[in-house]
Amino acid sequence: MFLTVPLSGVFAQDIDHWETAVYDSSTWKYFPGTSDPGLLWNTLNYDDTSWPAGRGSIGYGDGDDRTIIQPVLSVFLRKKFTIADLDDIEQALLHVDYDDGFVAYLNGVEVARGFMGSQTTIPYNSPSSGLHEAFLYQGLPPESHLIKKEKILGLLTEGENILCLRVHNENIGSSDLSAAAFLSFGIINSATHFGPLPSWFVPPLVFTSSHLPIVSINTNNQSITDETRIVADMGIIYNGVGMLNNVADEPNHYDGKISIEYRGESSQMFPKRSFSIETQDLQGNNLNTGLLGMPMENDWILYAPYTDKTMLRDVLTYKLGNDLGHYAPRTRFVELILNEEYAGIYVLIEKIKQDKNRVDIANLKPEDVSGDELTGGYILRVDKTDNNDFPAWTTSSVPRLPGENIINFQYYDREGTDLTTSQQNYIRNYVSEAEAALASPSFINTSTGYKKYFDIASAVDFILVNEIGKNIDAFVYSTYLYKEKDSDGGKLHMGPLWDFNLAYGNVDYSSNAQYAPGWMWDEQYRMYWFRRMVSDPGFAKSLKCRWNELRSSFLTDGYFITAIDSMANLLGDAQVRNFQRWPILGTYVWPNQYIGLTYANEINFMKQWIISRLQWMDANMPGVCDLITGTEALHDMELSVYPNPSNDSFTIRIERPSAEAVRIEIHNSIGELVLKKSTSATDFVWNTTDTKGNSVSAGLYIVSVYSGNTLISQNKITKTK
């Protein structure tokens, strides 16, 4: 089966020039939506003589409207225009600047919509399906919608035509509403038919090939919404590493059905939007497939980097998470064609979910309502909540600690609607017990305190990664955690990492997040968990030991410089095309702190910011670590370990002048004691797997040898799996 995604418009080169037929500043007939204008309001012959006329934009608020109306939930607009010779027109490009939702029509036929759901009949008093901000007043080009030749021939006629627009507010009490539109045409010859182009106008990009995989999605004239998935066709062209991928090639990596919807919250206000997709078979069932070499699954994210002009911040963070030994979503850079229009660079990302190749915890089933089966696995998310989001519960409305805020915990996977009452109660009670232990005056007690409930190694690394980036959402939004079954350890693990587009200095509304100095965990409105943990000297020691170990091994300044340069080089010419499609370099996009004139400027700023941040963390990391992270002989003794690294057992050899008994201690990289043993033998074997098959996790360990209370030697041990 080959996917039918006609791509001729993406690389059509027979347009001589573009002209604009309808401007936002034209005089429009408009009707404030205090009642229904009638079924045929969007057709050419509708009688609009009673409608007032005014220059666009039409609306109120933000100071971006030429015609001001009283607050309403909707407004309807009509603008007639004339076409002299339809044969001269190859394409049309509709730009709409709106707040908060719109539907556009040519001669009564819908040609575009945004934030208006999927319903065919829309009452005049319907709110938009979400919040959307206008762009022109921010210095950004408005949202564009390409109309192809074959559709133009069926919609327009020589002579008089009409463009109609309905714009809906998110609620009647909203502080602003904006309705503006431009209609431009691609002309195949040198003839002049209409007027000059707006200064921000960028013709559709001529896109023929890429060294990145090419993803093509065709919604078959359906509008993508943020509330109901639609079924679409998707093809992926990828000819292998170092090979050129041509738009005209047949899809050779994936060729089939998907369901698709918008995703994200504040990111949906940008014209370049992200999508959730699900690969499906022809019957609409989930179809597991390994997209671009990633493990088989059916749930994926197409992330649209926009406010992050490096397009690297999330990808860099997920790489760091994986390099630290935790699961973080795998990623692939691609270039996207959506409904035959080039959409720029996107990142294909694994959706966070329970899976042996993603969050590898037990698959909680409806019948798992007692015993060990009830105890895992659960994935939770701390985030904003709304009526369309995941079911959630909140912490006590009475703070238990100074500065403690109410925390919203979402049942993420399995979703709350899929969990039984017993399962919801179990995980809610477990988290409540964990919080109570954390808030208790005796919270550092090793048997009854917070360490009974939390996996400390994951918490340490979660804090360090969020602090390296000074992620503005750290410890308050997009914060994931999961719980294994009791038989698998049973504690709350922090992660996976998610949503770092506003990290590494890419934010202007928080003095703490903008600059290198300062700790995010200290801010009072964030989850108190991490502030409380760091106040424990034992946890602070773990934090310090882990930081020392990482900075003395792979997590050097060069690690970040090399990773960033490698990713930027991989994007290559694709980033040039992306910024032709989205010309935002040198322009403020909320909430940029830094505005680089070039892509290289953006890359250099991020690298310099990270180096400054690492240096500050080196000098200010709390805690005292008494572990030496290199091989160190402090007395007349030789300490060696072999084989090293190993995945099973290690022989620890202690060569010393006498047979005096010594004490061997093995700590993990965050300073937790794993083993303590006294011996007078020369060789001691550390079996990392016990008789029940339980094994310590992969990673770095420190073996220390003591004579009495005197440390006499240390060495590193690396367990590979």
N, C-alpha and C positions, 0 to 999 in steps of 0.2 A: 504494500500500500504506500503510495506517495501522497504527501500532504499537498493540498491545492491551496497554495498561498501565492497569488499573483504578485510579483515584485517589480513589475516593469516601472511603476511610478517611483520606486525608490531610486532608480538610477536612470530615469528618463532624462535625456539631454536635449530635447527638441523645443524647449521654451526659450524664446528670445529675450523676454523681459517680463517684469511684473508691474501691474498698475492697481490702484485701489479705487473701487467703485463706491463703497460706503464707508464713512468715517464715524467715529464716536461723536465728533463735534458737529455732524450733520444735524439738521432739524428733523426730529422724529415725532410721530404721533404717539402719545403714551396714555395709559389708563391705569391709575392707581387701583390696586386690587381690593377695593372695598366691597365689590360684588363680582359676579361672574360676567365676563365680557361676551359670552356666547360661544357656541361650538366652532363657528367659522371665523373667529377673530384673526386667525393667522393666514387667511387666504387673501388673494389679490382683490377680489371683488367685495370684500366686507366693507360696510359703510362705517367709516371712522370719523365722519364729519363732526360728531359731537365730542371727540377726543381732543384734549388740549395738545398743543405742539410746543416743543422745547428742544434746545440743543443738548446733546449728550455730553458727558455722562449724566444720567438721570438717577437721583437718589438723595441720600442725606448722610452726613457724617464724614469724617476724615478730610473734609475740605477738597474732595476730588470730583465734585459734581457741578456742572454748569446750570442744570435745572434742579432746583431743590423742591422736594415734595414732603408732605407730612409722613411721619412713621406709619408704615403699612407692612403687611406680611408678604405682599407681592406687588409687582408692577409689570405691565404688558407694553411692549414697544413694537412699532411698525415703521418700516422705511422702504419706500419704493425706489427702484433703480431701473435703468434701461440698458439693454444689450443690443447693439447694432448688428453684430455679426457673430453668431454663436460658433461658427467654424474656426474662428481665430483663437478660441479659448481652449487651453489644454488642461488646466487645473484651477482650483479655487482654494483659497486659504482663508478660513474664518478665524478671527481673533476675538475672544470674548474676555472682558474684564468685569468680574462680578463678585458680589458679596450677598448671599452665601451659596445659592444654587441657581442653575439656569437650564433652560431648554431652548434651542434655536431651531428655526424652521425656514426653509426656502419654499415659497409657493405652497405653504400648508404642509410640507413634508419635513419631519424631524431630521436634522443633519448632525446635531451634536447635543450633548447634555453633560452636566456635571453636578454632583451632590444633590440629585433629585430622585434617587432610588431608581426602581425599574418599572414603576407602574405606568400604564399607557394613559389612563385618564387621571389628570392631576387637578383636584379642586383648587379654586383660586385662593383658599385659605389654608392650603397645606404648607407646613414649614419645609425648609430644605432638610436633607438627610444628614447634614453636618455643617460645621463652620468652615468657611473658605474666605480668605482675605483677597481683596483686589490687589493688583500688582503695579499698575502704572504709577500710582502716587508714591510708590516706594522706589521708583526708578528702574523697575524691572519690566520686561516685555510681557504682554498678556498671554493667556493660554491660547494655543493654536489648535486648529482642527483642519486636516487636509481633506479636500473633496476631489475625487478622481474624475477623469474625463467621462468614464462610462456612467457615473452617477449624475454628472452635470447635464449630460444629454437627456436624461430622463426627468430632470427637475426644472431646468430653465428653458425659456423660450426667447426668441428674438422679439424685441419690444419690451414691454413693461413687465417687471418681476417685483417680488416683495420679499424682504428679509424681516422676519419677526423674532422677537425675543421675549421670553418670560423669565423674570428673575424673582426668586423667593428668599425671604429672610429666614434665619434659623429660629427666631421667635419675635413676637410683636414688640418686645421690650428691647430689642437689639439697638445698639447705639449707632449703627450704620447700615446702609444698603447702597449698592452700586450696580448700575446696569449700563454697559457700554459694549459696542461691537464694531469691528472693522471687517469688510469683505474685500478681498483682493483677488485678482485673476492673473494666471500665467498666460501670456500671449505668445503665439508661435511665430509671429513675424514682427516687423518694425512698426506696424500700424499703432496709432494712439487711440484708445477707446475711453479711458477713464482718467484718473488723476494721479498725482505723485504718491509715492509710498511714505508711510510714517518713518521717522528717523530711526526707529528701533527695528524696523522690518528686516528679517533675515529669510531669504528664499529657502525652500526645502532643500536639504543637503543632497547632493549627488553622491551616493554611497554605492560602491561596487564591490569592495573586498576588504578584508581585515585579517591581520595575523591572530586576532582573538576569535574565539568561537562566535558564530552569529546565531542568535535566537530570533525566530520570526513567529509572531503570534497574530492570528486573524480571528477576530470576534464575529465575523460574518454579519456585520451591520448591527450587532448588539452593543449596547453601552455597558461598560464596566461600572459597577457600583461598589459602595463600601458596606453593603448590608446583605446582598444576595449574590451568591456565585452564579456566573453564567458559564456555559460550555463553549469552548473555543478550540481552535486547531493550533498546534505548536510544532514547529520544525527546528532542529538544531543542525547547523552545518559546522563540522569540525573535521579537518583533514589530517590532524596530528601535529605534534610539536614541530615548529619551524616551517610548517606548510601554510600557504596562503588559502584562506577561505573566501570563496566567491559567492556573492549574493545570488548569482544565476545557477549555482550548483543545486542539485537535488538534496534535500535533507538526508543526512547519512548517519546522524547520531541519535536523534529522536524524531519520530514522525507520527504524530497521533493526537489524541484528544487530551484536553486539560479542562479543569474548572478554574476560574480566576475571579478574584475580587481585589479591590484596593485594600491596603493595609497601612498601619501606622496611625498616629494621633496627630500631633502638631505637624508632622511631616506632610500630611495631606493638604496643607495649605499651599504647598509649592506646586508649580506646574509639572515638574518631573516627579511622578508618583511611583511608589513601590507597590508590589503586588504579592498576594499569596496565591500560589498555584498548586494544583493537585493533579498528578498524572493519572489518567483514566483509560479504561478500555472502552470499546464501542458501546457497551451496555451501561456505562456510567459507574462501573465499579472501580475501586482503587487499583492502580496498576503500579507495582513496585518496579522501579527501573534505576539503574546507576547512571545518573546524568553526569557527563564529563568526567568519568572515572571515579566519582564518589560512590560510597556503598549504596546498595539498593534500598529505595524508599519511595514514597509517593507524595510526601508533603515537602514543599520547597518555598523559598522566598526569593523574589527578584527585587533586590534592594536598589533604590535609586539614589546614589550619592548626589546631593545638590548643595546643601549648606556647607558640607565638607568638600572644599574645592580640590583638596589633594585626592579625594576619593579612596583614601587608604586607611583612614583611622580605624574603622571596624575590622578590616582585613588584618591589619597589623596587630590589633588586640587579640583576635582569635588565634593568630599564629603564636603569640606570646603564651596564651592559655594552654595551647597544645604542647608547646615546648616545655612548659612547667609540669607536664605530666597529667593534665586534666583534660576531660573532653571539652572542646569548644567547637562551634559549628565550622565545618569545612566550607571553603569558598572557592569560586572561580569567577574571574572577570570575563564578561561577555559584552558584545554590542547587540542592542535590541532593535528590531524592526516591529513596530506595532501598527497593525492595519495599514501596511505598506508605507508607513512614515518612519524615517530614522528617528530613534528615541535616545541615542547616546549610549554611554557606558553604564552598564548595570553590574551588580554582583549577584551571582547565583549562590544562595546560602542554604544550608540545611536548616529546616525548621526544628526548633527545640522540641523534642518529644521522647517518650520512652521507646527505646529500640536498642538492640544489642550493639549496634554501631553508632548510637547517639548517646542518650543517657541510659547507661546499661544497668537498669534496675528491673525488678520483677514486674511482669505485666499483670497489674491488678485487675481481676475479673469480678463481675457482679456477684458471683457466688462466694468471693473471699470476704467473709463477714465475721470470722472468729479465728482465734489462735494466731500462729505465726503468719498465716496467709493474709490476715487483716493488717499487718504492721508495715507493709510496703508493696510496691513502690508508689510514691506520691511525688509529683512535681508541683511546686507552688511558685507563685509570682507575687512580689510586692510591687504595686503599680497604682495608677489612677484607676478608678472604676466608673463605669456608666452602665446604663440599662442594657446596652447591646454587648457588653463585655462579659468576661467569665464570671460566674457566680463567686461571691467572696464573703468573708467575714472580717470583722474588725476587732482589734484588741480592746481592752477595757477603756471606757471613756474617761476613767479617772487615772491619770498617769501614776505609775508606781515609782518612778525615779524623776528627779529634777530634769527637765528638758525632754522628757519622754513624750512623743507624739502618738496619736492613734495610728496604727499601722493597718493597711488593707491587705489581707492575704487572699489571693485568688486561687481557687482550685483550677490549676492550669492543665495538667495532664495526669490522670484523667480529669476531664472537665467536671465541674460540680453537677451538671445535669446528667452525667454518666455515673456518678458515684452514688452508692446506696447511702441511706441515712446513717447506718453503722460506720461506714467508711468516712463520711464527712465528720461525724462525731469523733472518731478515733484520731484523725490527723489534727483536728482543731484542738482536742484536749492535749495531744502530745506537744503541740507548739505552745499551748498555754502553760503546761508544766515546765517546758524549757525556758520560757520567759520568766516564770516565777522563780526558777532556780537562778537565772541570770540576775534578777532584781534582788534576790535575797541577800541579807547582810553576810551570810556565809557562802557567797557564790563561788569562792575559790576553793571550797572543800572538794577534794578529789573524788569523793564517793557520792556526795549529794548535790554538788554544785553544778554549774553549767556544762562542765566537760563530760558529764554523764550523758548529755543530750546532743552536743555539737561535735562534729568532726573538726578537730583543731587545725590539722594540716590544710584542709580546704579553706577554712576561714582565714588563715594566715595569707595564703596565696591570693584569695579573693580581695582582701584588703590591699595587698601590695599592688596588684594590677590596677585596681580602681584609683589608688593613690598615685601611681606613676602617671596615669593620664589625667588626674584630677577631674575625673568624669563628673559633669554637673549633675547627672542622674544617680551618682553613686549613693548606695544605701537608702534610696528613697523611691526610685522608679526603675523599671526593667531589671529588678533584682530577683534572680531565680535561686531556688534552693530545692533540694529533693531529699527524700528519706527512703533508705533501703529497708528491706525486711530485717527484723531483729536477728534472724539467723545469718544475715549477710553483714552484720555490723550494727544496723538499726539506728544510726545517728543521722542528724541533719547535716547534709553537705551543702556548702555554699557554691553556687554556680548552676548552670553554665553562664559564662560571660555573655552580655548582650548589650547592644546599642551604645556605641562609643563615638558617634559622629560629632558630638559636642565636647569631646575630650581633647587633651593635648593643646589647650589654649584657645580652642575654637568657640569662645563664648564671651559675651560682653556684659552680662547682667549679674555677675557674681564676682566681687573683688577677690574672694578666696579662690575660685576656680580659674580666674584669668591668669594668675601669675604663679611663678614657681614656688614661692614659700607657702607654708600652711598645710594643715591636715584637713581633709574633707570629713573625717569621722568626728571632728570637734564641733561641727555645725549643729546647733541644737534642734533644727527641724528634721534632721535625718534620723534614721533608725538608731535608737540608743544602743542596740546590741554591740556594735563594734567599738563604740566609745567605752562601753562597760568592759568589754573583753580586754582592751588595751590597758585599762586601769589595773588589771591583774598582773603583778610582776612576773608570774610564770608565763602568761601569754605574751607579755612584752619581750621576755627572753626569747620565746619562740620566734617572734617577729624579727628580732635583731639577728638571731642565729641564721634564720632563713635568708635574710637580706645579705648578711655577710657571705654566706655560701654562694648565693646567686651572683653577687657582684664580683666574687673572686673566681667564678667559673665562666659561664657563658653570657650572663646578663651584663655585658660591658656596654660602654658608649658605642663601640663599634658594631655591636649586635643590632642596635636600632638604626644606625646610619646605613649599614649594609642592607638590612631588610627594606628600608624605605627606598633606597636607591634602586634595589632590585625590582621592587614593585612598580616604581615610577618608570623604569626602563621597559618593563613588560607592557605597560600601557602605550608607550611610544606614540605613534601617529594617531592612535585611537583617541587620546585625550585632546588632540587638536580638533578632531571632528566633534567630540563631545561639546567643546566650548564654542564651536560654530553653531551647533544646534541650540545650546543653552549659553548665550553670550553674557556670562556673569563675572568673568574675571575683571578685576578692577571696580566691581560694584558691590555695595553692601547687601548681603543676604542675611536676614536675621538668623542667628545672633552673632555674626562674625566679629571677633575682636580685631583681627588683622585682615586687611584687604590688599592682597597682592595684585600687581598689575599683570603678572605672568604666572604660568603654572610653576615655573622654577622658583619664583618668589614664595609661593605657597608651600612648596616642598622645603625650602630652606628655613622658613619660619618654624615649621613643625620640628625639624631636626634641632634647631637651636633651642627651642622651647624645651624639648625633651632632655637635652644635655643639661640645661640649667636646673630642671626638675630633679634629675638623678643626683646632681651634685648637692642640692639642698637636702634630699633624703639621706644621702651618705652622712651628712653632718648632723642630722636631727633625728635619726631613727631612735625611738625610745627603747628601753630595755638594756640589760647587761648580758652579754653572751660570753660564757667562759669556755666555749668550745673553740679549739684551734682547727681551722678548716683545711690546713695542709698537713703533710707528713712532718712530724716534729718529735725529735728525741730530746727530752729534757734532762735525762740522766744517762748513766752508762748502760744503755740498753738499746737493742735493735728490735723494732717491731715491724713485721711484714705480714702481708695478707695475700693469699693465693687460692684459687685463681681469682683475679680481680680485674675486671668485673666478672660477675657470675649471676646465674638466675636461680641457684638452688642453695648451695652451701659454700662456706668459706673456711679455710684453715688459717687460724691466727697464730703466728709463730712469734714467741717471745724468747729472745736470746739474751741472757743476762749472766752475770758472774756467779750467782748463787742460786740455790733452789728455793729461795724464799717465796712464800705464797704471795700472790698479787691478786688484785681485784680487777676484773675486766668489766667495763660498762660500755654498752652500745646505745647510742642515741640516734634518733632520726634527725633530719636536717633542720627541724624546728626545735630541737633540744629536748624532745620527749624521750624518756628512758624506755628502751625496748628490751634490754637484757642486762642482768647483773649476775656475775659468777666469780667465785674465788677459785684459784687453781695454782698449783705449783708445777704443773707440767710445762714443757716447752711448747707443745702444740695444743691448741684448743680449736675444736670444730664447731662452727655456728651453723646449725641447720635452720634455714629460714622457713621451712615448712614443717609443721608438727605432725604427729601421728594421725590427726583428724583431717589433714589436708589443708589446714589453714596456713596462710603464708603472709609475711609482712609485704607491704606494697613495694613496687619498684621505686628506686630513688637513691639518694645519697645518704649514707650513714657514717657516723664517726665512732671509731673504736678507741677507747681510752683505757690506759693501764695505770692503776693506782697502787702505791705502797702505803698502806695506812690511809691517811687523808692527803697524801702527796701525789699529785699527778706527775707521772714519770715519762709517759710517751703517748702519742696519738697518731692515728692514721685514718685515711678515708677508705670507705667500702662502697662500691657501686653495685646495686642489685638491678639487673636489667629487666626482669619481668616477674 
